[in-house]
Amino acid sequence: MKALIGSGVALITPFNEDNTIDFDALGNLIENQIAGEIDYIVALGTTGETATLNKKEKKEIFQFIADKVGGRIPLVAGIGGNNTQEIIDDLKSSDLSGYIAILSVSPYYNRSTQEGIFQHYKALSEASPLPIMLYKVPGRTGSNIEAQTTIRLANACNNIIGIKEASGNFHQYTVIMRDKPTDFLLISGDDGLYLPMASIGASGVISVLANALPAEVSRLTRLCLENNYKDAAKLHAKLSRITDLCFVEGNPAGVKSMLHHLEFCKSVVRLPLSEVSETTSNRIMEELNSL
């Protein structure tokens, strides 16, 4: 899956003041990603506030993004949850025209064993019309996909082609890199950790920060893939404060505040999320100005 090597963006879902989807803003965001040379877009990942979107809205967003992109860059569809059969039904019923892969978050709340997680993804792989990327983010799900479970899935399921890793566990990263099949992708799901992950062989990042700063994130990714870590480290350091501010009061509230200051969209998030405080918003504006 060479198309998924490099910089991906976990695209937000912009909202109007009345909480409806702001499709005009979404279109402008997509154009800015393409102009910033992001390699691919992830639609409806957790940054897209999928937990607060209904099925009709998800269908409309998938279709809008595919139509707007028009094949100019690859698309990945976020389809996950904690009900295996419901995900299978969604995989079979969704119109995935224009998409090349599925990103599926590990089951949350159920407290699955590693065997349960393995069987969950195995069932998805057998039902999916597209290759699947695993997504591990225990800070959100309370569910860890252990490194050996990742390797087991990579070897057992031909269409499980990578993992978005957002656990912050470098031991697990190194075990995956050591034992994975050659073409299996280890992708950073954490902007702040992409540089050190790249140094052990990560193939790219699915970035939140790229919503606001696509050109900078795509350049950082290219520098790492070119093994130019001297310049990559300088850029990483330059972006470190704005990266921290992206998450200090939760995601996507932080990056939506950035986008509001950059006049791409409103900072509206759907409950139970809340917008960042005025103090954080002002710090974000100051850091953007300094950049």
Secondary structure as GFF3:
##gff-version 3
##sequence-region A 1 291
A	DSSP	three_ten_helix	2	4	.	.	.	ID=ss1
A	DSSP	beta_strand	6	10	.	.	.	ID=ss2
A	DSSP	alpha_helix	23	35	.	.	.	ID=ss3
A	DSSP	beta_strand	40	43	.	.	.	ID=ss4
A	DSSP	three_ten_helix	46	48	.	.	.	ID=ss5
A	DSSP	three_ten_helix	50	52	.	.	.	ID=ss6
A	DSSP	alpha_helix	55	69	.	.	.	ID=ss7
A	DSSP	beta_strand	75	78	.	.	.	ID=ss8
A	DSSP	alpha_helix	84	93	.	.	.	ID=ss9
A	DSSP	beta_strand	101	105	.	.	.	ID=ss10
A	DSSP	alpha_helix	114	127	.	.	.	ID=ss11
A	DSSP	beta_strand	132	136	.	.	.	ID=ss12
A	DSSP	alpha_helix	138	141	.	.	.	ID=ss13
A	DSSP	alpha_helix	147	156	.	.	.	ID=ss14
A	DSSP	beta_strand	160	165	.	.	.	ID=ss15
A	DSSP	alpha_helix	170	179	.	.	.	ID=ss16
A	DSSP	beta_strand	185	188	.	.	.	ID=ss17
A	DSSP	three_ten_helix	191	193	.	.	.	ID=ss18
A	DSSP	alpha_helix	194	199	.	.	.	ID=ss19
A	DSSP	beta_strand	204	207	.	.	.	ID=ss20
A	DSSP	three_ten_helix	209	211	.	.	.	ID=ss21
A	DSSP	alpha_helix	214	225	.	.	.	ID=ss22
A	DSSP	alpha_helix	229	247	.	.	.	ID=ss23
A	DSSP	alpha_helix	253	261	.	.	.	ID=ss24
A	DSSP	alpha_helix	278	290	.	.	.	ID=ss25
###
